[in-house]
Amino acid sequence: MSTHEFLLEVRCEEIPANALPGARAQLVEGFARELTEAGFGGVETRAYSTVRRLVVSVLGLPERQPDRDEEVTGPPVKAAYTGDGAPTQAAAGFAKALGISVEDLRVVKGPKGEVIAGTKHLIGRATAEVLAEVAPRVVAGLHFPKTMRWGSGEHAFVRPVHGVVALFGAGKLATQIPFELFGVASGTATVGHRVISPGRIELRAVRGFASYAEMLGHAGVVVDPAVRRERLEHGTQALAAEVGCEVRPDPGLVAEHVELVEYPGVIRGKIEARFLDLPEEVLITTLRHHQKCLVLTRDDQVAPYFLAVSDRKDDPQGVVKQGNEWVAGARLTDAAFFFAQDRKQPLSGQVTKLERVVFHQKLGSFAQKSALVGALAPKLAADAGVTTDAAVFARAATLLKADLSTAMVGEFPELQGVVGGIYAQRDGEPEQVWQAIRDQYTPAGLDGSIPRGDVGALLGVADRLDTLAGLFAVGEIPSGSRDPFALRRAALAIVRICAEFPLAVSLPLAVEQALTGRESFLKGDRTEVLAALRDFLLERERFYLTGAAGLSADVTEAVLAARWGVVPDDLARARVLQSVRQEPVFADLATAFKRVRNIVSKSGSGSLETKALEEPAERDLLAALGVVESKVGTALASADHGAAVRALAELAAPLDRFFTDVLVMCDDEALKAARLGLLARVEELFLRFADLSRLGA
């Protein structure tokens, strides 16, 4: 019976919080893959972790690996048999290695042609033996954002390994699985929390994962992240309620807190009242980014308290609380000082300093960038049909990057944009101006909110387009996983702003305009760089439509293959297409269009001479085409894509009759050209909406 369990613990030095969720997922996937390949079916793999240990529990294992048959491929048929079909020495040797007769060999298709194959019967081994091979292979194969070497440098892992526990059994995990991992031999004992209960804990004969987790729990280690999260959330809510406050929602920081500790403790600290005069964003960012503290609110205002995670049960002498208050106070004192220094002059006083702030060593200063963005944004506005105040646009562009010269952003770079918006608002700048400055870095790809106003949205798109054009111009193009300037994220943000604001900007045209602004920096062929830029944005739009908008890949391809770049229009066409594609009349229409597309692509577009068309079916199609062209044109002009599809559906029946009654590739060259011209006109009409030939069955 499959009643055995395997328990693995790898104990390390402190693992970075951002590495742990991925490690757990990889452990589950790795053990499931390896055990399935080894013939173990129906097992359940779970992974857990703390800041100092990775834990795996595998349930439902048998005592022995099941016997199994495995197909093994051998040499090519030409090497295995002679011309008259007799087996060669290669075939005989291959059969002998498998333990079968030559007559049992068969011919199968391999990646490079036909090869011989045979079935090898594998006798199952003890499960403990298999696990001794699988466990170190899976752990050593984990990928982390960063790794380190230790000792003499021969080992590389997320952090140095200090202990390994590997136990197997049914009812009691009494069997030690012997192997070595990064120079550390597996054993049967672990240790508890390094402060609460640092002593040795013998685990031999532990009654499975639940018993293991209970024993470590008594020693101050909560190995299940879900349990730590529950306890942290309960603790934060209780501490906030004690002072009549609520916890400001911050799911990202809470998730990080879960990974930072072995024991989920929480302490509440105080904020000096004088710091509450700082802008809320400055106060929150200082506590969150630099101290990883949750902020408390009262009546929707920041309260004079914060919550910090603590890797221990209690703080009886208040040392942890006092230490957090000291450090938080020091950081807030810095913030208050920098804020006071910056406010000695208006934000506009920082603009001249941008000449000395380098955007990129090959692309000049942020002063130059601001000028280019300010010139590009009104062009985008005109293309999108957005009416804006030229003076507001110019003012926002001038101040857009000014906060990069401030002391606050120099010390707290996370606040760039936000600080500029705050300062501009306090200087009495128009709302559209300070909002545009504040919103310029949002969204970050698929994360974050959309800019609130026209000026902010257009400047945000223009800023990112200038960045893309400039870096592509000097050859800084992402390749593979390499994207040091986060250009993929910038391009995705452009697409998302255009889709969700929305902005009817033509991205192919916008890219060309942006590249013109960076013409003097161009290092390669302009045509090639422009094509690369357009392909780059097209790929991001494809990713947005399939990923964020949830559209199928073939619908996305059908829409983008016809025309692309005005994202709101592309998105609307794709949504309509996805909603109607399963309707019977549309399925017939798609089939007919695929036939049209195939004929025109193979035989050319001909030349439509309407007088040459005499068959009733072709005359009917011509008449219907004229009516539908008018309807489709009217519908697309008013962005009524549903009406456009309904109009196109009117061609289903005429097209069906045409293909039933008319021979397009006839012997009469003039008639054939006219019929091809008619089909080319049908194709052109459909491509105003989508290339239906890209749709799957």
C-alpha positions, 0 to 999 in steps of 0.5 A, a space after each residue: 500500500 502507498 502509505 509511506 511519507 518522505 520528509 526533507 528539511 534543508 536548513 540554511 542561513 537567512 534566505 531572502 524573502 523574495 526567493 522563498 515563494 518561487 523555491 516552494 513552487 520549484 520544489 513541488 514541481 521538481 519532486 512531482 516530475 522526478 517521482 512521476 518519471 520514476 514510476 510513482 503515481 498518485 503521490 502528493 507533494 507539499 513544500 513549506 519554508 521559513 527564512 532559515 529552512 526549506 521543507 518538503 513532505 511527500 505523501 502516498 509513497 509505496 515501500 518499493 518503486 513499482 516495476 515498469 516497462 520502459 521503451 528505449 530507442 537504439 541505433 538507426 534502422 540502417 545500422 541495425 539491419 543489413 540490406 536483406 533485413 538481417 540484424 547486425 551486431 549493433 541490433 544484437 548488442 542493443 537487444 542484449 543490453 535490454 535483456 530481450 531477443 532480437 525478434 522483439 525489437 521494433 522500428 519507430 520514428 525518431 527525431 532524425 528518422 527511423 530507429 529501432 526500439 525495445 521494451 526494457 523491464 525495470 525491476 523496482 528498487 526500494 523507495 528510499 534508494 530512489 529518494 536518495 538520488 531524487 532529493 539532492 538532484 531536485 534541491 541542487 536544481 533550484 533557481 534563485 534570483 541570486 546565489 552565493 558561494 561559501 567555503 572554498 567556493 565549490 558550492 553555489 546555493 541561495 545561502 550556505 547550508 548548515 543541516 539536512 534532514 531526510 526521513 522516510 517511513 509509514 506511521 513513523 519516519 524511522 528510515 534515514 535517507 542517506 545522501 550529501 547536499 553541498 557537502 553536508 550529509 543528511 541526518 535525523 536532527 534539526 534545531 529550533 529557533 535560534 533565539 527561542 529554542 536553539 537546541 538540537 531536536 531529534 526527529 527519527 521516528 517522528 510521526 510525519 509532517 504534522 508531528 514534525 511541524 508540532 515539534 518545531 512549533 514548540 521550539 519557536 519555528 512555524 514552518 507553514 507560511 499560511 499559519 504564519 500569515 494567519 498569526 501575523 494578520 491576527 496580531 496586527 489587527 489586535 495591536 491596531 485595535 488596542 489604540 483605536 486604529 486600523 492597519 493600512 492595507 499593504 498586501 505586498 508587505 504582509 506577504 514579505 513579512 510572512 517570509 522574513 521570520 520563523 516565529 510570527 511576532 508583531 510589535 507596535 511602535 510610536 511615531 513622534 507627533 512632529 513627523 505627522 506634518 510630513 506629507 502622508 506619502 513621505 511618511 508611509 514610504 519612509 516606514 514601508 521601504 526602509 523599515 518594512 513597517 505597516 502604517 496605522 490609520 485613524 479616520 483615514 489619516 496616518 496615526 502616530 503608530 507603526 507595526 513591525 514584524 519581529 522574529 520572536 514571541 515577545 519583547 518583555 524589556 521593550 528592546 525590539 520596540 525601542 530599536 525600531 522606534 530609534 531607527 524609524 525616528 532617524 529615517 523620518 528625521 532625515 525625511 523631515 530635513 530633506 523636505 524642509 531643504 527642498 521647500 526653501 525654493 519652488 519646484 521650478 527652481 530645480 529645473 536648471 539642475 537637470 542639465 547636470 543629471 544624466 539620463 543615459 551616458 549616450 543620450 544626454 541629460 534629463 533636461 534634454 529628455 524633458 524637452 523631447 517629451 514636451 515636444 512629442 506629447 502634443 503630437 500624440 494628443 493631436 493624433 489621439 484627438 485630445 484637446 489640451 491647453 498648450 500652456 499646461 502641457 508645456 508647464 507639466 513637461 518642464 517640471 516633469 523631472 524636476 524632482 530628480 534634483 531634490 534632496 528628498 528623491 536623492 535620499 528616497 528614490 522610491 518617491 520620484 514623481 510623487 515628491 514632484 507632484 506634492 511640491 508642485 501642488 504646494 507651489 499652486 501649480 494647476 491640478 493637471 500639472 501636479 497630477 501629471 508629475 505625480 502619475 508619470 511613473 504609473 503604471 509599472 507594466 501591469 501593476 499600478 493605477 492609470 494616470 488620472 488626466 489627459 496631460 498625465 496620460 499623454 506625458 506618461 506615454 511620451 516619456 516612455 516612448 522617448 526612452 524606448 526610442 533613445 535606447 534602441 537608437 544607441 543599441 540598448 535593445 533587450 535580448 533574451 532575459 536581459 533587459 537592464 532598463 526595463 524596456 519591456 515593462 515600459 512598453 507594456 505600460 504604454 499599451 496599458 495606458 492607451 488601452 485603459 485610459 483610453 488613448 487612440 494613439 497610433 503606436 507605429 506613428 508615435 514610435 516614428 515621431 519619438 525616433 525622429 526626436 532621437 535622430 542625432 543619437 542614432 547608431 544604426 540604420 534608421 529603417 531597421 531601428 524603427 522596425 525593431 521598435 515597432 515589433 517590440 511594441 507589437 509584441 507587448 500589445 500581443 502580451 497585453 491582449 492575451 494576458 491582461 485582457 484575457 483574449 485567446 491567442 488566435 483572436 489576438 493574432 487575427 486582429 493584429 495581423 489585419 492592423 494594429 497600434 490603436 490599442 483601444 480599437 484593437 481591443 474592441 475588435 478583439 473582444 467582439 471577435 471573441 464573443 461572436 466566433 462560435 456563432 454558426 453564421 460566423 463560423 461559415 464566414 470565417 471558413 469562406 474568408 480563409 478560402 478567399 485568403 488562400 486563393 488571393 495569396 496564391 493567385 494574386 489580386 487580379 483586376 476587377 472589371 465588373 462588366 466581365 462578371 456575368 454569373 448570377 452568383 458573382 453578380 450577387 456577391 458584387 452587389 452584396 459587397 457594395 452594400 456591406 462595404 458601406 455598412 462596415 465603413 459607417 460602423 468602424 467610423 463610429 467604433 461600432 465593431 459589433 455592427 461591423 461584424 453583423 454587416 460582414 456576416 451578410 456576405 456569408 451566403 453570397 460567398 457560399 453561393 459564389 464558391 459553389 457556382 463559380 470557377 475562379 481559376 477558369 481558362 478565360 484570363 480576363 474573367 479569371 482576373 475579374 473574379 480574383 479582383 472581386 475576391 481581393 476586394 472582399 479580402 480588403 474589406 475583411 481586413 479592415 476588421 480582422 484576418 479571420 484566416 488566423 482563427 483556429 477551428 
